[in-house]
Amino acid sequence: MGKLWVMLGQKTQAREFFEKTIDLDPKSELAYFQSGLILRSEGKLRHAEQMFLKALDLDPNNPKVYNNLGVCLLEQERFQQAVVYLNKALQIDPEHIEARYNLAMSLWGLGKTEEAIGQYYHVLQLKPKWAKAVKTMSILIFWPPLTLKPAVLQRHWK
């Protein structure tokens, strides 16, 4: 039901549904994960981060949760922490394309340009025509003095 509220754009109802689900079943990894997604979409990154961490306590092998936690940290420009969680997502699922893309963004944020390019290259091997990765890699390669921060691009190219 909560996912239906999300699909209908009813974030308040969805958030309330998942909060009630957590009250009734505090071991519902899905409810914590979905709450985190909603909170992240509302820009409540610290609260979303806590929801993702609780979801990981319940299921430490879910690459989607690691990826979304990494994105929360990336959007807060906490790049080093983001790298840790994104690498965990990739340990579980090496072909998780979004996690690899977000890892590249985090590495770029840390000033590790060559490593970031390597990750974008890997993304493009998995999905050669993914426009978001092509654009970001082009910016990184062809406009090195560009001062756009990766977190800014992350927010605008979802």
Secondary structure by P-SEA (a helix, b strand, c coil): caaaaaaacaaaaaaaaaaaaaaaccccaaaaaaaaaaaaaacaaaaaaaaaaaaaaaccccaaaaaaaaaaaaaacaaaaaaaaaaaaaaacccaaaaaaaaaaaaaaacaaaaaaaaaaaaaaacccaaaaaaaaaaacccccccccaaaaaaccc
